[in-house]
Amino acid sequence: MNKDIQKDIYRIREILAGFEKSDFHSMTSFHFSSGFPAGCCGDATDLLGLYLLKYHGLDSVYVCGSGLGDNSNQTHAWLVCQGYIIDITADQFNDDGYDLPSVIIDKQSLFHELFDETTSRPISIEYLKGTGIPSVLTKVLSVMQKRESAL
């Protein structure tokens, strides 16, 4: 995966982590979670997929896994793009005894293999149209642009 795109993924994670709940669209999990990244994996995955599609022309797949370890109800979402697993919220599981980085971009991930079942869907602009995700992405991009112009 292109190094500039990888840098952007890290920037997006950093920006999301710096937002307050009130900065997020009220129709997103970001707004209702106990604090990013906890409970934000689905919307963060959609946001990242939308970014890669709109600004880099990269198709990706939203993957949702269920059944982590002894917790059959535990779910988690991540992106697969160009054969890479991309996850910007895995570290929310560190409170459960895992030692995961804030951003995972890798061809293989032992953590993601722990989920019993997975379902997937392609990322699509049309699918995300009626959600708060595009507005959160606009805010993230605005912060990215301000930071770049300040350099």
Summary of the structure (lengths in Angstrom):
residues: 151
radius of gyration: 14.7
end to end distance: 24.8
largest distance: 47.6
contacts: 443
relative contact order: 0.20
helix: 48%
strand: 24%
